[in-house]
Amino acid sequence: MKVQINKTELELIEGDLTEQATDAIVNAANAQLILGGGVAGAIRKKGGPKIQEECNKIGGTFVGGAVITTGGNLKAKYVIHAVGPRMGEGNEDEKLKNATLNSLKVADENKLKSIAFPAISTGIFGFPMDRCAKIMLSTTIDYLSKDTGLEKVVFCLWGKEAYSVFENELKQQMESIN
């Protein structure tokens, strides 16, 4: 599903984030920036050791924060590591909003034209998919309705269920805009 927000194309796809050829992909990171399992593990495997080496130099970031490294051997030139909240830690919605917003800002600060997001925090961090879709999509739509250099934002979702949750949410949000 594709929609136009201002000058930016917003697209939902079902697929493998590590195969995206956008300027950057977003890693659902932990605060220590250690590429363990899930999305981060897949990025480490395909991207090679250079990504973790750069993460180690950065040393970490706060929950809701985002930092950028090389994409190593990935199709994407860069990886933006966004730290989403763990369910139960408190103020999770605001932290997820900030992780999304800071990723978009890092992309703009680095003059990137395209970025691909996963559903941040919905894996081992236990964040509900429907809340994730609502927060990430509304934050992105709001950001893209202002001045940005981004030409394309992709939400690359793992599995039909995740895709359909995001698709339904995007349809609802677009109806409320129009």
Buried (B, 14 or more C-beta within 10 A) or exposed (E): EEBEBEEBBBBBBBBEBBBBEBBBBBBBBBBEBEBEEBBBEBBBEBBBEEBBEBBEEEEBBEBBBBBBBBBBEBBBBBBBBBBBBBBEEEEBEEBBBBBBBBBBBBBBEBEBBBBBBBBBBBBBBEBEBEBBBBBBBBBBBBBBEEEBEBEBBBBBBBEEEBBBBBBEBBEEBBEEEE
